[in-house]
Amino acid sequence: MLKKIEVFTSLQIYARNIQSVFEFGNIPPISINSFHLEQAVLNVINNAIDAMDAGGHLKIRSFTENHACRNYVVIAISDTGPGITDKTLDELTSAQKENGRGFGLFITDEILKHYGGHLEMDSKRNAGTTIKLIIPAISMQDERGLTQ
C-alpha cells in the first residue's frame, strides 16, 4: 500500500519541488480496511506537503514497535515544515474546524481508534513534524483465535 501511495503522490511531490524518501520495513500483518488505512496515510502526507516550501523533505517509514508486550506497526511521516508548536494533538484531531478544513487528522485519528490504534506527534518549531500512525499487529494467537 505504501508503494502505491509513493507512486500516487510522486507528481504532487515533484510539482512542489519536495524531496521524498520511502523506507519500507519488514512488518507483520495488521487487520484494517486497506481503503481506510490508505486514506489515513494520505491525509497526513497531504498535510505534510502543504506545510512545506519548495526544497522541503518528506520521509515515510514503516516499522514495528513493541508497547506493553504487544507489537504495533508504525507508519511515521516526517516533514521539514515549520512545525506545529502552538497546538496539541488533541486540538488538531478535534472535529471543531473552521471553513470545513482540517478534518484530515480528525478522520485519521478516528480510523486508527476504530482499529485499536492511535496517533502520536512530535513537532518542533522550524524543525518539522513527525506523525506516527500506530496500528496493532496481528499476533499468532490472534490468528488462531486464542486472544481478542
Sequence and secondary structure as in RCSB ss.txt:
>XXXX:A:sequence
MLKKIEVFTSLQIYARNIQSVFEFGNIPPISINSFHLEQAVLNVINNAIDAMDAGGHLKIRSFTENHACRNYVVI
AISDTGPGITDKTLDELTSAQKENGRGFGLFITDEILKHYGGHLEMDSKRNAGTTIKLIIPAISMQDERGLTQ
>XXXX:A:secstr
 HHHHHHHHHHHHHHTT EEEEE      B S HHHHHHHHHHHHHHHHHH  TT EEEEEEEEEEETTEEEEEE
EEEE SS   SS HHHHTSS  STT  HHHHHHHHHHHHTT EEEEEEETTTEEEEEEEEEB  HHHHHTS  
